Structures are given as structure tokens and as C-alpha cells.
């Protein structure tokens, strides 16, 4: 990731800066037991990479939650500069 990366998950506000993004992701992973993805497509256009599929969450109580997702990564100098994840995690 770039030092000034912008990360946005669902309809949460964007988080700016590599350290803030790393901290937010570390915090999120303390709220779930596991996460995995089934990828159904990956496309590129210029400096953007698009991915879609299904994300599989395992909650702390071992129950599961699956939702479709789409992600857009904007690259700059071969690093992620914008990272947007479109998924409804309200069921977690």
C-alpha cells in the first residue's frame, strides 16, 4: 500500500494513511474468528483491479455469514493507493 492509501469498507467513512488502514484492519479481525473468499472474477482496466465473489466470515461463536462482495483497487507505482470494498457486513 502507498503511505497515503485510502481504504473504504461498505458505507463506512474512508480511512486515510497506511498505518490507520493497518490498525483498522487489525481491529476488525479481532471481532471475527476467520474470513475467506470465493473469487468469481478479476478484471483490470488501466491502473485499477476489480474483483468480485463471496466473502465467508466465521463469527466468534463459530456461526457463519456469507455475502457477495466487489473490490476495486487503484494502483500507483505498483502499490495500492485506493482500496474500496463493497460488501454488506451489517449481519456480523
C-alpha positions in Angstrom: 0.0 0.0 0.0 1.0 3.6 -0.5 1.7 5.7 2.6 -1.4 7.8 1.7 -3.7 4.9 0.9 -7.4 5.4 1.2 -9.5 2.4 2.4 -13.3 2.2 2.4 -15.4 -0.7 3.5 -19.1 -0.7 2.7 -20.7 2.6 3.7 -18.2 3.4 6.5 -16.1 6.5 6.1 -12.9 6.2 4.2 -9.7 5.7 6.3 -6.6 7.5 5.1 -3.0 6.5 5.6 -1.2 3.2 5.7 -0.9 3.0 9.5 -4.5 3.9 10.0 -5.6 1.3 7.5 -3.4 -1.4 9.0 -4.7 -0.6 12.5 -8.4 -0.6 11.4 -8.0 -4.0 9.7 -6.2 -5.4 12.8 -9.1 -4.2 14.9 -11.7 -5.7 12.6 -10.0 -9.1 12.7 -10.4 -9.1 16.5 -14.2 -9.1 16.0 -14.3 -12.3 13.9 -12.8 -15.8 14.1 -11.9 -16.2 10.4 -12.6 -14.9 6.9 -12.2 -16.4 3.4 -13.1 -15.6 -0.1 -14.5 -17.4 -3.2 -13.4 -15.3 -6.2 -15.7 -15.4 -9.2 -14.0 -12.8 -11.3 -11.0 -10.5 -11.6 -10.6 -7.7 -14.2 -8.2 -4.9 -14.9 -8.6 -1.5 -16.5 -5.6 0.8 -16.6 -4.4 1.2 -13.0 -7.4 -0.4 -11.5 -8.1 -4.0 -10.5 -11.7 -5.2 -9.9 -12.6 -8.4 -8.1 -15.9 -10.0 -7.2 -17.1 -13.0 -5.3 -18.4 -14.2 -2.0 -16.8 -13.5 1.4 -17.2 -16.1 4.1 -17.0 -14.9 7.7 -16.8 -17.1 10.8 -18.1 -15.3 13.9 -16.5 -15.8 17.3 -19.4 -18.1 18.2 -18.5 -20.3 15.2 -21.6 -19.3 13.2 -21.1 -18.3 9.6 -22.1 -15.4 7.5 -21.6 -15.2 3.7 -22.2 -12.2 1.5 -21.3 -11.1 -2.0 -18.6 -8.5 -2.4 -16.8 -6.4 -5.0 -13.5 -4.7 -4.6 -11.7 -2.0 -6.5 -8.0 -1.5 -6.1 -6.5 1.7 -7.5 -2.8 1.3 -8.1 0.0 3.9 -8.1 3.6 2.8 -8.7 2.6 -0.8 -8.3 1.2 -0.2 -4.8 -2.5 0.0 -3.7 -3.4 3.7 -3.4 -7.2 3.3 -3.2 -8.9 0.2 -1.7 -12.7 0.1 -1.9 -14.6 -2.9 -0.7 -18.4 -3.2 -1.4 -20.0 -5.7 1.0 -22.8 -5.6 3.5 -21.2 -6.6 6.8 -24.2 -5.5 8.9 -25.0 -9.1 9.6 -21.8 -9.6 11.5 
